[in-house]
Amino acid sequence: MFARMLLVWLVVMNLGVLAWWALHRPLLAESGAQVDPSIPRLELLQASGDIARAQPQVPGQAQLQALQPQVDVTASTAQGESSVCASFGPFAEASQANAAAASLRGIGAKVKLRQAPGSHRGYNVQLPPLASAAEANAMAARLRAAGFNDLVVIKQGEQQNGIALGRFGSEENARRHQTALRAKGFRAQLLPNTSGSRFWLDAEAPAGFNAAAQRRAINAPGVQNIRCS
C-alpha cells in the first residue's frame, strides 16, 4: 500500500516538472538561436507604422536651389553691362548734329556732341540774328542808309536772320570795320571764320545696337566704332 502511494507521488512530481519545463522553455528565433523571453523583440519601424517613411533627399539640393537665382542675376547683370559705342559724323551744321542726337537718344543711346575744329580762314563781321526776316530786312535797309552796302541777310542755318557785313583775312582789318559800324550805332560782332568745323556725335547704346543702320536713319555722313569709356 505504501509503495503504491509512493509511485503515484513520483508520477505526479514528474508530470509537474514536465509541465514547468514545457511552460518555461526558451523561445527560438527564426534563425534557430535561443532568445531570452525577457528581452523585447525588435520590430521594423516600417512594419510597426509608428513613423512615416521619410522622403529621400539628394545631398546639397537645397543649397543648389538657393544659389540658382543668384547665378541667374549675375548672368543678367553681366549681359546688361555690355554696350556698343560709335561716333557719327561729320555734320556740317550743329543743328543737323542736334537733330541726329535726338533720334539716337530716342532709342536709348547716350550721346555727346563733339566739335572738331577746322582750319582758320579769317574773320567775319556781322550782326546777330534778329527775331524775324522782316526785322532783318529792315535792319539791312538802315545799314545801307548809313553807307554800309556790302552786306548779306542770312536766310538759313544757325545765323538765320542775321546780317553778314564782310569777311576779312586779317584781324586788324576786321576790327577796323567793326569799330566803324559800332560808331553808327550797330552792334556788329567779330567772329572767326571756322567754316571748316565739323560736328561729331559720340554715342553709347545698349547691346544689339546696329551702328550702320542708325547711320542711315539719322543721315550721318559716316560712322566709326570707338571704345566705350
DRENLOKE-672384 format. One record per residue: x, y, z of N, C-alpha, C, O in turn. Coordinates in pm, whole numbers, padded with zeros to 5 digits, always signed. Layout:
N
XYZXYZXYZXYZ...
! end
This chain:
229
+00083-00121+00000+00000+00000+00000+00086+00125+00000+00061+00218-00077+00184+00128+00082+00273+00242+00091+00352+00256-00037+00375+00368-00082+00392+00149-00095+00472+00155-00219+00389+00211-00334+00441+00283-00418+00258+00177-00339+00172+00231-00445+00156+00381-00430+00158+00452-00531+00141+00431-00311+00126+00575-00291+00255+00648-00329+00251+00758-00385+00368+00586-00297+00495+00648-00334+00510+00656-00485+00561+00755-00537+00465+00551-00556+00474+00551-00701+00386+00659-00762+00426+00728-00856+00265+00673-00706+00175+00779-00758+00235+00916-00734+00226+01005-00819+00295+00932-00618+00355+01064-00585+00468+01098-00679+00482+01213-00721+00549+00999-00714+00661+01021-00807+00610+01057-00946+00665+01144-01014+00502+00986-00988+00446+01017-01120+00395+01161-01125+00417+01232-01223+00326+01204-01017+00274+01342-01013+00388+01443-01016+00378+01546-01083+00495+01414-00943+00610+01504-00940+00673+01514-01079+00711+01623-01122+00684+01402-01148+00743+01405-01283+00656+01485-01380+00706+01563-01461+00525+01464-01369+00435+01540-01454+00446+01690-01427+00441+01771-01519+00460+01727-01298+00474+01870-01265+00603+01929-01323+00604+02042-01372+00710+01851-01315+00838+01900-01370+00828+01917-01520+00875+02017-01575+00766+01820-01588+00750+01829-01732+00665+01950-01772+00694+02019-01870+00559+01975-01694+00474+02089-01724+00549+02221-01705+00537+02314-01785+00626+02226-01596+00703+02352-01572+00806+02374-01682+00826+02487-01728+00872+02265-01725+00976+02278-01827+00915+02319-01962+00974+02394-02039+00795+02267-01987+00729+02300-02113+00685+02446-02117+00696+02513-02220+00636+02495-02002+00587+02633-01998+00701+02735-01994+00681+02849-02034+00820+02697-01946+00931+02793-01932+01045+02764-02028+01159+02804-02002+01018+02696-02139+01122+02666-02236+01159+02793-02314+01067+02865-02355+01287+02826-02336+01329+02946-02412+01275+02942-02554+01273+02838-02619+01232+03060-02600+01180+03072-02736+01294+03066-02834+01406+03105-02801+01268+03017-02955+01366+03007-03063+01339+03115-03165+01225+03137-03206+01445+03183-03206+01433+03283-03314+01421+03213-03446+01447+03093-03457+01384+03286-03543+01368+03228-03676+01498+03169-03725+01498+03074-03805+01610+03223-03680+01738+03171-03724+01775+03043-03654+01871+02976-03694+01699+03005-03547+01730+02885-03473+01803+02912-03345+01818+02820-03265+01849+03034-03320+01919+03066-03195+01820+03088-03084+01708+03134-03108+01860+03056-02964+01773+03075-02848+01769+03222-02809+01871+03290-02813+01650+03270-02772+01629+03410-02737+01571+03416-02598+01479+03341-02563+01627+03508-02519+01577+03526-02384+01440+03590-02392+01426+03698-02450+01336+03527-02334+01200+03583-02344+01183+03713-02268+01083+03783-02290+01275+03749-02181+01261+03874-02105+01302+03996-02186+01272+04109-02148+01373+03974-02301+01416+04085-02385+01310+04111-02490+01270+04019-02561+01261+04236-02502+01156+04266-02602+01208+04241-02743+01324+04269-02774+01120+04190-02826+01155+04165-02965+01159+04297-03043+01077+04386-03021+01256+04308-03135+01269+04428-03219+01171+04421-03335+01147+04314-03391+01115+04539-03370+01024+04547-03483+01073+04657-03578+01123+04760-03532+01059+04637-03708+01092+04738-03806+00992+04853-03796+00872+04832-03780+01045+04977-03806+00956+05092-03796+00853+05093-03907+00739+05133-03887+00896+05049-04028+00803+05046-04140+00690+04950-04113+00574+04976-04148+00724+04836-04050+00622+04736-04022+00532+04779-03910+00412+04752-03913+00587+04849-03807+00506+04887-03693+00414+05003-03724+00309+05016-03662+00452+05090-03825+00366+05202-03861+00374+05317-03765+00291+05408-03771+00477+05317-03671+00487+05425-03575+00528+05557-03639+00484+05664-03597+00615+05550-03742+00656+05672-03810+00640+05651-03959+00648+05539-04008+00617+05763-04033+00602+05755-04179+00739+05746-04244+00839+05794-04192+00739+05683-04360+00865+05672-04434+00907+05811-04481+00826+05885-04539+01033+05848-04457+01086+05979-04496+01123+05980-04643+01171+05881-04697+01099+06096-04707+01134+06109-04847+01284+06121-04862+01347+06196-04787+01345+06049-04954+01490+06062-04975+01523+06199-05032+01447+06251-05115+01633+06257-04990+01674+06390-05034+01817+06385-05086+01906+06329-05021+01836+06444-05202+01969+06447-05259+02055+06544-05180+02013+06658-05159+02174+06506-05136+02260+06596-05058+02293+06722-05137+02331+06714-05254+02277+06838-05072+02312+06964-05137+02204+07022-05227+02226+07126-05288+02086+06956-05237+01983+07004-05327+01929+07140-05283+01908+07227-05367+01907+07158-05153+01856+07286-05104+01956+07399-05128+01918+07510-05163+02084+07368-05108+02185+07470-05132+02190+07511-05278+02204+07629-05309+02178+07412-05369+02181+07444-05513+02062+07529-05552+02075+07622-05633+01944+07499-05496+01825+07578-05528+01839+07721-05477+01792+07814-05541+01904+07738-05361+01921+07872-05306+02019+07954-05387+02004+08076-05399+02120+07888-05444+02220+07958-05522+02176+07988-05664+02231+08078-05727+02078+07914-05718+02040+07928-05857+01994+08068-05894+02039+08120-05996+01904+08136-05814+01864+08272-05851+01982+08368-05854+01987+08458-05938+02078+08351-05761+02193+08440-05759+02276+08426-05885+02325+08526-05937+02292+08305-05935+02368+08283-06058+02298+08348-06175+02364+08409-06261+02164+08337-06182+02090+08395-06293+02102+08546-06294+02118+08606-06400+02093+08610-06175+02103+08755-06167+02240+08802-06210+02253+08903-06279+02343+08728-06170+02479+08766-06209+02495+08762-06359+02556+08851-06418+02439+08657-06422+02450+08646-06567+02376+08760-06636+02424+08813-06736+02257+08798-06585+02181+08906-06646+02253+09039-06632+02254+09121-06724+02316+09058-06513+02387+09183-06491+02505+09197-06586+02529+09303-06644+02578+09084-06602+02692+09089-06693+02647+09117-06836+02715+09189-06909+02532+09061-06875+02481+09084-07010+02434+09228-07027+02453+09289-07133+02370+09285-06919+02322+09421-06928+02433+09524-06934+02412+09636-06981+02555+09486-06884+02665+09581-06883+02728+09600-07021+02795+09701-07043+02710+09507-07112+02771+09519-07244+02701+09629-07322+02580+09646-07313+02780+09705-07401+02724+09817-07478+02805+09834-07606+02913+09777-07623+02748+09915-07695+02810+09943-07824+02835+10093-07833+02747+10173-07802+02956+10130-07874+02990+10272-07885+03035+10303-08027+03112+10228-08087+02987+10416-08081+03020+10456-08218+03016+10608-08227+02950+10675-08147+03088+10660-08326+03093+10804-08349+03036+10833-08488+03080+10776-08587+02935+10922-08493+02866+10955-08618+02907+11096-08663+02918+11188-08582+02931+11112-08793+02964+11243-08846+03056+11232-08968+03073+11123-09022+03113+11341-09011+03097+11475-08952+02976+11547-09008+02944+11534-09126+02908+11625-08921+02796+11709-08962+02848+11851-08986+02927+11903-08907+02803+11911-09094+02848+12047-09126+02786+12150-09035+02850+12252-09005+02663+12127-08988+02592+12223-08904+02559+12159-08770+02529+12040-08761+02566+12242-08665+02532+12192-08531+02385+12153-08524+02350+12061-08450+02298+12222-08599+02155+12189-08598+02132+12048-08651+02046+11976-08600+02207+12008-08754+02195+11872-08805+02241+11770-08701+02178+11666-08682+02350+11801-08635+02402+11710-08532+02304+11697-08415+02286+11587-08361+02242+11808-08376+02146+11804-08265+02023+11722-08301+01972+11648-08217+01976+11734-08423+01860+11654-08466+01894+11505-08466+01813+11423-08424+02014+11471-08513+02056+11331-08512+02073+11280-08370+02040+11165-08342+02124+11364-08281+02140+11324-08141+02006+11293-08076+01995+11198-07999+01904+11372-08107+01771+11348-08052+01717+11212-08097+01653+11141-08019+01742+11176-08224+01696+11046-08274+01767+10932-08202+01704+10831-08169+01897+10946-08177+01972+10841-08107+01928+10828-07962+01919+10717-07909+01901+10940-07898+01854+10933-07759+01717+10868-07751+01682+10805-07650+01638+10882-07858+01505+10822-07859+01507+10670-07856+01407+10608-07819+01618+10609-07894+01628+10462-07889+01716+10417-07773+01761+10302-07771+01740+10505-07677+01809+10466-07554+01958+10487-07553+02025+10435-07463+02013+10561-07648+02158+10582-07652+02196+10708-07573+02119+10804-07566+02314+10705-07514+02372+10823-07451+02459+10893-07556+02547+10830-07614+02436+11021-07579+02501+11091-07690+02573+11215-07639+02521+11289-07556+02694+11235-07690+02772+11354-07658+02812+11423-07788+02866+11359-07878+02784+11554-07797+02819+11633-07916+02963+11680-07904+03004+11737-07803+03039+11655-08008+03180+11694-08010+03209+11774-08137+03171+11733-08247+03276+11889-08120+03309+11973-08234+03458+11960-08266+03543+11981-08180+03487+11925-08390+03625+11916-08436+03660+12044-08508+03599+12075-08611+03756+12120-08458+03789+12249-08520+03846+12231-08660+03922+12139-08687+03806+12323-08750+03859+12322-08887+03971+12424-08901+04017+12481-08802+04012+12446-09022+04119+12542-09048+04066+12685-09036+03952+12713-09073+04149+12773-08984+04109+12913-08967+04119+12986-09100+04221+12981-09168+04010+13056-09136+04005+13123-09266+03970+13270-09253+03895+13322-09335+04019+13336-09155+03993+13479-09140+03884+13508-09038+03857+13428-08948+03820+13627-09056+03721+13675-08960+03598+13729-09033+03607+13787-09141+03482+13706-08968+03356+13758-09021+03307+13871-08931+03316+13862-08809+03254+13976-08991+03188+14083-08918+03040+14073-08952+03002+14073-09069+02955+14067-08849+02812+14050-08876+02729+14096-08758+02780+14116-08647+02600+14113-08784+02503+14142-08679+02437+14011-08636+02415+13924-08721+02407+13994-08508+02345+13870-08462+02204+13854-08519+02144+13952-08563+02151+13731-08521+02019+13705-08578+01910+13787-08508+01912+13805-08387+01816+13836-08588+01701+13910-08538+01580+13816-08525+01588+13700-08563+01471+13869-08472+01356+13783-08440+01285+13731-08563+01224+13624-08558+01291+13804-08674+01217+13761-08792+01288+13812-08918+01378+13896-08910+01245+13760-09032+01301+13805-09160+01266+13951-09187+01346+14025-09246+01147+13992-09144+01106+14131-09165+01199+14226-09089+01240+14329-09144+01233+14193-08966+01323+14278-08888+01462+14279-08950+01530+14382-08949+01506+14164-09002+01638+14157-09066+01643+14246-09190+01742+14316-09212+01536+14243-09270+01533+14329-09391+01528+14477-09354+01588+14560-09422+01457+14509-09247+01451+14648-09203+01588+14695-09155+01628+14809-09182+01661+14609-09084+01795+14644-09038+01890+14660-09157+01976+14749-09155+01876+14576-09258+01960+14589-09378+01937+14723-09446+02032+14784-09495+01814+14769-09449+01784+14900-09508+01850+15011-09428+01902+15106-09487+01850+15002-09297+01916+15102-09213+02067+15104-09238+02127+15211-09242+02127+14987-09254+02271+14978-09279+02309+15043-09413+02408+15115-09423+02228+15016-09513+02256+15076-09645+02243+15229-09638+02321+15303-09699+02144+15272-09564+02126+15417-09550+02243+15482-09478+02273+15600-09499+02312+15401-09391+02429+15453-09318+02556+15440-09398+02663+15481-09352+02548+15383-09518+02665+15373-09604+02732+15238-09606+02840+15223-09663+02671+15139-09544+02729+15004-09541+02652+14917-09641+02552+14853-09606+02697+14916-09762+02625+14845-09868+02671+14700-09887+02601+14620-09948+02789+14668-09837+02842+14534-09855+02787+14445-09742+02850+14427-09638+02670+14392-09766+02605+14311-09662+02518+14204-09728+02482+14213-09845+02486+14101-09648+02400+13990-09693+02312+13949-09577+02361+13924-09467+02180+13941-09600+02087+13889-09500+02092+13735-09506+02068+13676-09611+02124+13674-09393+02139+13528-09388+02000+13464-09385+01918+13496-09299+01975+13374-09478+01842+13316-09495+01821+13184-09421+01706+13148-09394+01928+13110-09386+01912+12979-09324+02032+12948-09235+02132+13020-09233+02017+12838-09162+02124+12796-09073+02112+12856-08934+02012+12919-08901+02217+12836-08854+02215+12885-08716+02210+13038-08710+02156+13094-08614+02263+13105-08810+02266+13252-08811+02153+13311-08896+02164+13424-08944+02045+13235-08913+01933+13284-08993+01878+13415-08937+01861+13431-08816+01850+13508-09028+01802+13643-08995+01912+13731-08935+01884+13839-08884+02036+13683-08940+02149+13770-08908+02194+13841-09035+02143+13813-09144+02290+13933-09023+02337+14010-09139+02490+14002-09144+02558+14046-09052+02540+13947-09253+02684+13938-09274+02733+14069-09333+02677+14119-09430+02839+14125-09273+02888+14258-09312+03030+14255-09366+03094+14359-09378+03079+14137-09399+03211+14131-09461+03298+14023-09400+03287+13990-09281+03388+13968-09485+03486+13867-09442+03624+13925-09467+03654+13977-09574+03710+13913-09363+03841+13974-09369+03950+13870-09338+03933+13784-09252+04060+13881-09410+04169+13788-09388+04250+13818-09265+04307+13726-09206+04258+13944-09223+04336+13980-09104+04243+14032-08995+04138+14090-09024+04282+14010-08872+04200+14055-08758+04198+14207-08751+04098+14266-08711+04307+14271-08788+04314+14416-08779+04210+14482-08868+04140+14574-08824+04199+14436-08994+04100+14495-09085+03958+14467-09038+03869+14552-09051+03937+14347-08983+03803+14312-08935+03764+14402-08818+03649+14446-08811+03855+14429-08728+03823+14513-08612+03803+14659-08654+03723+14731-08593+03872+14702-08753+03852+14839-08803+03709+14855-08857+03643+14955-08830+03663+14757-08932+03527+14763-08986+03424+14752-08874+03322+14821-08878+03449+14670-08776+03358+14656-08662+03347+14788-08587+03238+14827-08546+03457+14857-08568+03457+14985-08497+03375+15089-08573+03304+15169-08513+03386+15088-08705+03309+15184-08786+03160+15158-08773+03081+15252-08764+03120+15034-08772+02978+15000-08758+02926+15040-08620+02816+15094-08610+02999+15015-08517+02955+15049-08383+02948+15200-08363+02869+15251-08284+03031+15269-08435+03025+15416-08426+02894+15470-08481+02850+15578-08443+02830+15394-08571+02699+15432-08627+02583+15373-08547+02467+15390-08585+02612+15304-08439+02507+15250-08354+02467+15107-08385+02364+15060-08335+02545+15037-08465+02512+14897-08498+02598+14801-08413+02719+14819-08400+02534+14699-08356+02602+14606-08265+02674+14496-08346+02635+14380-08341+02775+14533-08417+02848+14438-08501+02935+14346-08416+02992+14388-08314+02945+14221-08459+03026+14121-08388+03142+14078-08477+03135+14084-08600+03250+14036-08411+03367+13984-08482+03378+13834-08451+03398+13796-08336+03364+13751-08554+03364+13606-08535+03471+13542-08623+03482+13574-08742+03550+13451-08567+03647+13378-08651+03573+13294-08755+03469+13235-08725+03626+13289-08871+03566+13210-08978+03616+13065-08965+03727+13032-09005+03531+12983-08908+03566+12840-08890+03467+12756-08968+03411+12660-08916+03448+12790-09092+03354+12715-09175+03398+12572-09195+03319+12486-09235+03526+12546-09168+03574+12408-09182+03544+12321-09062+03578+12203-09063+03480+12375-08958+03449+12296-08839+03348+12187-08871+03261+12203-08957+03362+12078-08800+03270+11966-08817+03223+11917-08681+03294+11929-08581+03101+11861-08679+03040+11815-08555+03027+11662-08558+02987+11603-08659+03062+11599-08445+03054+11454-08432+02965+11419-08314+02954+11494-08217+02901+11303-08324+02819+11250-08216+02882+11121-08165+02892+11022-08238+02925+11122-08039+02978+11002-07975+02864+10938-07897+02814+10995-07800+02824+10818-07940+02706+10751-07883+02745+10623-07814+02831+10548-07861+02680+10598-07700+02692+10470-07627+02552+10411-07616+02464+10470-07554+02533+10294-07676+02399+10234-07686+02400+10094-07626+02507+10034-07610+02281+10041-07593+02273+09905-07538+02319+09801-07640+02331+09827-07759+02344+09679-07587+02387+09570-07674+02283+09543-07782+02163+09553-07757+02329+09510-07900+02240+09487-08013+02222+09609-08101+02153+09602-08203+02282+09719-08063+02272+09844-08140+02343+09826-08274+02459+09784-08278+02274+09858-08384+02329+09845-08519+02373+09983-08566+02290+10063-08611+02503+10012-08555+02553+10145-08587+02535+10178-08735+02502+10291-08770+02558+10079-08822+02546+10104-08966+02403+10141-09004+02381+10232-09084+02305+10071-08946+02165+10101-08976+02126+10238-08922+02051+10312-08986+02176+10273-08802+02143+10403-08745+02209+10517-08822+02155+10628-08825+02324+10493-08882+02387+10597-08964+02295+10639-09077+02282+10758-09107+02232+10540-09141+02137+10573-09249+02012+10640-09195+01956+10729-09259+01969+10597-09076+01845+10653-09020+01860+10800-08983+01763+10876-08994+01979+10843-08940+01998+10982-08899+02070+11064-09005+02104+11180-08982+02093+11004-09123+02159+11074-09236+02297+11126-09199+02336+11236-09237+02372+11045-09125+02509+11083-09090+02601+11052-09207+02585+10948-09271+02697+11138-09238+02790+11110-09349+02871+10983-09327+02905+10914-09424+02901+10951-09205+02981+10832-09178+02968+10786-09035+02907+10855-08953+03025+10669-09003+03024+10616-08867+03152+10537-08846+03202+10472-08938+03205+10542-08724+03323+10464-08689+03309+10414-08547+03260+10484-08459+03353+10289-08525+03346+10231-08392+03452+10293-08301+03565+10318-08343+03413+10317-08176+03506+10372-08077+03497+10288-07952+03401+10214-07932+03597+10300-07866+03599+10227-07740+03509+10296-07639+03513+10418-07625+03429+10217-07569+03341+10273-07466+03425+10314-07344+03511+10239-07300+03399+10431-07292+03475+10481-07177+03417+10427-07048+03467+10457-06940
! end
